[in-house]
Amino acid sequence: MVSELVTNGMRFGLKDKNEPIFIDLRVAGNARCVVSGVGLGFVLDEQPSEPGRWGLWVLDWLAERWGVTQVGNATRIWFELSTTRTAARHG
């Protein structure tokens, strides 16, 4: 899931391909990952019509929570997973 967010940031989000992408991964009761960079953000396709555009759908399926925030000229996308989860979320 981390690689999906980084790949999306590199392919679709950055204004300048030389700008850095930042990853913040914390595990304390749950796992939370934030990927951020300077960019325009994105719009989630209702149903992707091209191959290779399903990553955020997979993220939605696997993550317990996720979201996107725009702060100034930076976009942050994050997800959380429980480290104590015993059953699949989607049943």
N, C-alpha and C positions, 0 to 999 in steps of 0.2 A: 504494500500500500504506500509505503514511503517512496519507493521508486516511481510509482505511478504519479504521485504529486510532483516530484522533482522533474520527471519527464514532461508532464503537462506545463509546468512552469517554464521549462526551456523551450518547448515547442510553440506555446501559445501565449504565454504571459509576459515575457520580457520585452520591454521597449528596445533595449540595447542588449545584444547577445553577449556583450562583455561585462554586463552587470552581474553581481553575485546572487546566488540563491542561498538562503539561510535555512538550516534545519535545526529545530529545537525538539529533542526527544526526551521525555521524562517518564520515569516509571516509579510511581509511589502510590500504591493502592489501585491505580489504573495506569494505563499507558496513554500518554498524550503526545501527539506529534503535530508540530506546526511547521509548515513550509512557507516561506515568505520571500518576496522579491519585489523590485520596482516593476510595475506593469499595470496593464489595463484591466486585469481580471478576466472573467469569462462568463458566458451564459451556458447553462447546462442544457444540452439538447434534450427535448422531450423524449425522442427516440432516435438515437444516432442512425443516420442513413449510410454511413461509410464504415468500413472495417477500421478497427483501431481507435474508435471513439467511445468505447464502453467503460473506460477506466473509472469514471466517477460513479457509474452505475454499480460497479463492483464495490467501490468504496462504500456506497450507500448500503449495500447488502451486508458487508462484513463489519463495518464500524457500528458501535453502539450509538455514537453521536458524531456529527461532523458539521462543519459550516465554513463560511467564507466571510471575511471582513475586509473592507477597504479602508485603509488609514492613510490619509494623504495620498501620495502617489504609489503606495505599496499595497499589495494584495497579500493576504494571509489566508491560507486554507489549512484547516486542522481536522484531526479526528481523534477519537478516544476509543479505547478498548479496555474492558475489564480484565484484570489479571487473575480474577477469581471466578470467571464465568464457567459454569458447568454444563450449560445446555446451549444449543444453537439458538440464535435470536430469531431466525426465520424457520419456522417449523415444519 
